[in-house]
Amino acid sequence: MRRWLMLLPLAIFLVVAVFLYRGLYLDPAELPSAMINKPFPEFSLPSVQGDETLSKADLLGKPALVNVWGTWCISCRVEHPVLNKLAGQGVVIYGINYKDVNTDALKWLAEFHNPYQLDIRDDAGTLGLNLGVYGAPETFFIDAKGIIRDKFVGVIDEQVWREKLAAKYQALVDEAKP
């Protein structure tokens, strides 16, 4: 019995060491989302550019990226030129302006250009909450039926797009073809 008590600290150490070792190989950008393979949440929110009310129905019909952004987000400023480039190449991008001041968002889009085919104004963060957003930037991949197929947390730069995300988007586009 004494021998087992002496080995107990070693056993505890080994269990903790295995968990820590495993953690070295996890990608911190891969935050799990309970929304994967679920429909995009219902919403009724104004557009950033006007008084038009947007809803989930406006997102349906073609695969798209849904990018959560804010003028207060430094990383979003880094990501924005890449989103403009992708939009110029035909990638469908919808925006969710998250917990922001709308006049700041309008100024941002005028200054840095607008890659978004639709831009939803989520002043209170309710849509972001329903999506499980941690912050910005976060990007959801939705199919033509509005089902969330994937999520990326962090800045989409050219390397991330090329190595991790372009194939996922293209697969959604290919899936939508008749």
Steps between C-alpha positions, in 0.01 A plus 500: 500500500785737582658429164180609323489822699858571399415439132188721508686831442684341207172380349343846537808660343485262201130573438559877511808465275298312236234775492764773475688314227179458300427872537824586320351369176162673515433799274381797710321643192272197490232585749221247493162626391170344591357661186682280247245318279213702649290768329614860520299663782186695418545878530345828399758780510568819306758534227812705574442704182138594548165440658442168322423215738693181428409147602626145462307476170737760350794263555350206315559391142877478468793389713667785684739610768337687787766723652461649849686832516520830684679831460635453855670176389868548409519154340203586279702785350773250408246259351292755305725539190498121454119494521486775236727293276291185551179689425663627179568137405132413542496362856162580655552672835234624740601716796378526856609831650525387861441728802603811312396859440333516159651836400846349567410198285383721212821704519709179504323358193536829312871520583603135464238385243215258550550129427156407636202427276285549811613656826291432809504750787519310829528792743394303809686183402188279506576326170861455608379347826272259311796401282727446800741776394797552732618820332610625162606401246313174468379356172226245444463293183136452401361290219227610257231381744639707788658210690820588682765260368815637664642782707837674505615714791771755427638704215451371148820594323608376158687200639212391725260534207722304263604224743192455721185667374484525120438128455220506759328788323547339159348175628186692602485666158541165325233345723255774401540441127207314338 
